[in-house]
Amino acid sequence: TEVDFALSGARLGDSQELIFYEPGIRTVALEPQKDGTVKARLALAADCRVGQHGLRVRTASGISNLRLVSVGVFPETVEAEPNNDFAKPQKIPLNVTVNGVVENEDVDYFAVEAKKGQRLAVEVEGVRLGETFFDPAVAIMNLERFVLAGADDTPLVRQDAAISAVVPADGTYVVQVRETSYRGSSACRYRLHVGTFPRPQAIYPPGGEPGQALEVRWIGDAAGEWTERVTLPPQPDPNAGLLAHDAQATAPSLNPFRVVAIKNVMEAEPNDAPAQGTAGEAPAAFNGILQKPDDVDHFKFPAKKGQAFEVRVHARSVRSPVDSVLSVTRSSGAGVGSNDDADTPDSYLRFTASEDDQYIVAVRDQLNQGGPEYVYRVEVTPVQPRLTVSLPERNQYEDVTAPVPAGNRLAVMAAVQAGLGVGLMPRF
């Protein structure tokens, strides 16, 4: 489609270009206005990636800070106030995206018509839009205010929320959106997706090899789980995603999925004890689900004396509720190492094999929780030389940009890490 929108801010009167970081969005028209806004018309390609896209405004005098534009799959509409009375909600069709604002102590209500046995799904984009610290909550209710489904935070979308329910009877259902503590402001903008779309909370396995045809399970949808055979992208992308769809509609956002050149090993139950560990050969990606509370999964692989490995759990990084605890032991039970949180809530461990032996990896949840959506992936890879260079987006609350005049040069401060594995040399 093509869409008109406006950017507002300071020193935009000499705007000349919108800079995007990914293909799929083209600027058709750009018109600076006298009141400090910029009107723009964008053309979105049919294969434009669903989700947030970063943009900056290039002006004759500099480059703006980073802002986000969200690309969706449904027709767009806007909130119409007043809609803060449960008895007088704003009527909207199914499979639509509502653009709205939650002011202080504001609660917005929307009414939809649904049939018995139909899936009714709701997802809100709030904090993901990057406008302000906005923690939204959503609920699906019948006209008696009985809550069919509700959520504040959902692991899949972090501090945003995504829910679904199967409608018990024909009739009108009300969708509520608010700030979780009944706060809000003019900056608390949201995009509310309401419809019959699938909203699985997890994928299993949560990763695969580039170009691979892989059967995946979609887990956590109110209408039940299903399997689908997908062909993965040909190039590695650890931050890729898969988009759920069925005969009803397409999900409004991607489920995170790792596309990396490591062979998958699927857990084989029972693997609750070290002796029952699912066997594989490193490098490998061991995939599993902590199916129930107190579940502990084990995997094993052979290693030669002197081999060095990185063992990293991917759970929160693929939006799983698992708060992992990782441990590695030898076949005798002798401890090699353990880790709860590394640089993220996921676990990381690096070790060098002291002897030729079978090494056993154990994974559990920090609070011993479990369930069908508690998926995880443990990537065991040889330690490789690594160089990481990064530029800060902000420095003392000031956005970092690098406008370089033609034929000139500009110095910037970079953070550099080098060595085998991670964190072996300080930043400079």
N, C-alpha and C positions, 0 to 999 in steps of 0.2 A: 504494500500500500504506500501511499504518500500521506504525510501528516504535517500539519502546521503547528508550531509551538513557539514559545518565547523564552528568552533568557533575560534575567534581570541582574543588575549588579552595578559596579562602578567602573568608569573609564572604558566603556564599551562603544563610544560614539564613533571610533575609527576601526570597528571590526571589519576584517577582510576575509576570514576563513574559519570553518570549523574543522578541527583536526580529530580524526577518529583513529583508534588503535587496532581495529580489526576490519576486515572487508565486510560488505553487506549493507552499508549505509552511505548514501551519497547526498550531498547538499545540492538541492535544486535552486534555492534562492536564499539570499541573506541580506536583510535590510535593517541597518541600525536606525533606531528611532530617537527623537529628540529628548524623550523622557528617560533615557538611559537603558532602555530595553533593546533587545535585538530580536526581530522576527525572522524565523527560518522555516523553510520547507524542506523536509527530508524525504528521500525515496528509499524504501527498504526493499532489498532484494528478496526473492522468494526463499532463498536458502540462508537468509540472515540468521545468525545464531540467536536462539531465544535466551533472554536474560539481560543482565546489565552490560552496558557498553560505556567505556570511558571516552570523554571528549574534552577538548580545550578550545577556547576561542583565541585565534591569532588576530591581534590588532596591529596597527602600524607602529604602536609604541611598546608592544610586548605580548607575552603569552599568559593566558589566564591560569588559574588553579584548575584542578581536575574536577569534573562533574560527571554524573551518571545519567544515562538515558536507558529506560527499560523497554525491551522489545517483547511483546506478548503474542498470544495466538488467537485472542478473541476480539470481537468488536468492542470499541471503547465508548464509555459514557461517563457522565460526571454526576457527582452527588448533588442533590437538590434539597437545600434546606427550606423549611424545617423538616427534619427526619429523625429528631431525637425523642419522639414519643413512640413507645412500643405499639400503642393502639393505632398510630398513623404512620406506618413505615413507608418508605419510598418503594414503589413497585418497579421491579426490574425483570427482564427476561433471563432465562437460563443461558449459561455459556457466554458471559459478558464480563468485561473488566470495568470496574467503577473507580474513577479517580476522585478522591475525597480528601478532607482535612479533619482532624480531630482537634478541636479547641479544648481549653481547660474545662474539665468536668463534662465534656461532651460525650455522648453515646449516639452512634448512628445506627439506624435500623433500616433493613431492606427486606422486601417481601417477594417471594417467588412461589410459583405454582409447581407442584411435583406430584407424581403418581406413585401409588403403592409399589414397593419393591425397587423403586428407582434410586440410584446412587445420587446423593447430593453432597458435593464437595466444595470446600471453601479454602482459599489460600490468600494471605495478605502479605504484601511487600511494604514494609515500613522502614525498619532500620537498614535494610539492604539498599534502599534508595540513596543513602549517604547524606541526607539533608540535615538530620540532627539525631540526638539520642532519643529514639522513639521506640518504646516497647509495646507493641500492639497485642491485644487479645481478641479472639473471635469465638462465636458460639452459634450453633444452629438450634433453634427452638421451634416448638409448635405454638399454636395460638393460646394454649394454656400455660405458656412459659416453661414447659418441660424441656430441659436441655438434652437434645439427642447426642450432641458432641460439642466439646469446647476445649480450647487450649490457650495458654499464654505463650510459652515457648515450645517449639517442636524441634528435636535434634536435626531433622532434615533441613530446616530453614533457620536454625539457631534461634535468635530472639524474635523472629517473626513466627507465624503459626500457620499450620496446614492441617485440616481435618476433613473427615468424610463420614457419612452415615447413610444407612439404607432407610428410606422413608417408609414408615409403617402403614400409612393410609394416604389416599388421595386428599389433597388440600393445600392450604397456604402455610408456608414455613417462613420464619423470620430469621434473618442473619444479623447478628449484632457485631459491631466492631467498636473498640474503645481503646484508650491507653490503659495499661494494666492497673495503674494506681489512680486512674481518673484524672491524670494530669494531661496536658496537651498545650499546643500553641499553633500559631499560623504556619510554623515550619513542620508540623507533624502531618505531612502529607502521606497518603497511602494509595496503593493500587490493590483493590479487592477483587479477586477472581471468584466467581460463583457459577457453578454449573454441574453438569453430569460427568465431568472429566474424571479419569482415574487419578488417584493420589496415593500411590504406594510410598511407604516410608523408607524402604530399603531395597537394594538389589543384591542378589547372591548368585555368583561371586561378585564382589565389588571391583573386579579388575580382570584384565585379560591382555593377550598379546596383540600387537598391531596387525591388522588385516585378518584376524582370526574370526571364523564363524563359531559363535559360542552360544550355548543355551543358558539363559539367565532366568532366575525366578524373581518376580516382582512381589514384594512382601509388604503387608501392613495396610492394604486398601480395605475399606469397609465391605466391599463386595466380594472379598476373598482374593487369594493370591493366584497367579497364573504364570506360565512359563512362555518364553518367546525365544526364538533363535535370531540372533542379531549378528551382523557383520561389522566388526570394529574398524575404526579409521586406520588407514595404512601407515600413518606416522605416529610415533610415540607421543603421548600427551598425558602426563600424570594428573592433569587437572581437567580431564575431559568429563563428559556427562552423557547420559542416555535419557531420551525423552519418552515417557510412557504414553501410550495411546491405545484406544480400542475402538469399537464400532460407534461408541457414543461421542467421544471427543478426544482431545489431546491435552495432557497435563500442561499447566502454565509455566512450569520451570523444570529444569533438568535434575535428575538424580546424579550426584557425583559418581564418577567411575574412572578408575586408573587404567590407562592404556600404556603398558610398559613391556619391554622385551624380556619378560621373565616367565617361565613356564608355570602354569597353575598346578597346585596339588590341593585336592578337596579333602576335607576331613572325612574320615570313615569312623562312624560310631560303632562300638564304644571306644573312646580314646580318653577316658577320664583318669586313667592311671599311666605313669610313665612307660610301663611295659606294653601298654596298648597304643602307644603313640603312632599316629599315621606316618608312614615312611615316605621319604622323598630324597632327592639329590639336589644339593645346593650348586648353583644359585636356583632358588625356587620362591614362589609365592604361595604360602600355606593359607588357605581360606577356610573359615569356619564360622559357626554361629554358637554363641552361648545360649543354648536353648531354654535353660531354666535357671532359677536362682541356685547359687553354689556350684554351678557348672565350671569345670576346669578342663581345658582341652590341651592335649599333648601332641607334638609332632617330633619326628627324629630324622636325622640325616648324618651320614658319615663325614668325617673330616680328618685330614692328615696333620700330623704334628707341624706347627709353624704356620698353618693357614690362618689368615685373618679374615673375619667376617663382620659385617654390619647386620644387625637384626633390628628391624623397625616395624612396629605395629601401625597399621592404618585403620583407625576406627573413627575417631572424631573427624579426621580429615576426609572421610567419606560419609560424614554426617550420621554416624551410628551413635546410639546412646552409651556404648561401651566406654568406660573409663578404665583403660587397660592397666594390668600389672603383668610384667613380663619377667620370666626367669629362664636361665639356661643351666643345665646340669650335664654331667657325664653319665654314661650308662650305669656306673656304680652308684649314682646319686650324689656324688661330690659336686658341690656348687661351683659354677663358673662365674655367674653374675646375675643381677636382677635390677629392675628399674620400674618405677611407677610412672612419673612424668619426666619427659626430656624437655626439649625446647617448646613443646606443645603438650596438651593433655595426653597425647599418644606416647607410647613407651619406645625407648631406643637403647640398644646395648651394642657395644663393640667388644669382641674378644678374639684372642689368638689361641688356637687349639694347642694344648700342652702335650697331648699324646694322640696317636692314631686311635680313634674311638667313635662310638655313636654319641652324638650330642642331642640332647632333648630340650625342646622349647615348650614351655608351659605358658598359657594365657588364661587369665581370669579377670573378672570385673572387680574394681577396687572395693565396691560395696556389696560384692557377691550377688549382683542382680543378673537377670537373664530373661530371655524371651525371644520370640520369632524374629524380632527386628534387630537383635544384638549381633549383627554381622561384624566381621573384622577380617583383616588380611595381614599376614606377617611376611615381610619380604626379607629373605636371607640372601645377601649378596657379598662377593669378595670386596675387600677394602680397595678402593681405587683412588689415584691422585685426584684432587678436586680444587678448583679455584672458583670462588664466589665473589663477585663484585657488585655492589649495590650503591644506589644514590638515594639519599633520604628524600621523601616527598615533602616533609616539613622540617624546618629548623627554627626552633624557638618561636613556634606558631606562625612562621612566615613560609609561604609556599616556595619551593625550590624550582625554578625554571632556568632554562639555558638558552636565551635568545642570542644567536651568533650572527652578527652582521656579515653580509657577503664578503668573502675574502679575508675575514678576521679570525680571531680565536678567543676562547673563553676558558678559564680555569675553573674546575669544580672539585670539591672534596668528595672522595669515594671511600667507602668501607670495603676492605678486602680481607678475605679469609682464604688461606691456602694450606695444603698439606694432604696427608692421607686421612680419609674419613672426614669428620667434622670437628671444628673447634680446636685444632691443634696449634694454631698460631693466633696471636691476638690481632685485633683490628688495628689498622694504622691509617 
